[in-house]
Amino acid sequence: MPKQKTHSSAKKRFKVTGTGKVKRKHAYKSHILTKKETKRKRNLTHAGLVSSADMGRVKDMLVIG
């Protein structure tokens, strides 16, 4: 059976932590930033974790056991 390929866009967007959780970046931080509050932009800078509901899909794309 051939090897499974990692989803190319997923490997650019997600990183796996040492404990097996998946880190992600927040949305709404790329453009049209002038109308957004400084506090909101600052909070979007920090990485978040993928929710448990989406974890299965993300791990399938990253080919994690």
C-alpha positions, 0 to 999 in steps of 0.5 A: 500500500502506498504512503499517505501524503500530507496535505500541503496547505495543512502543513503550512498552517498547523504545527504539532506540539510536544503533547500532540495538540495542534497549534494554529494562527488566528484569522482576521490578522492579514489586512483591513487592520486600520479599523480594528482595535489595537487590543484586538489585533494584539490578541490575534497575534498569539497562537491558538489551539485547534478545537477538539471537534476539528482535531480529527480532520486536521490530524488526517490532513497532517497524517498523524496517528 
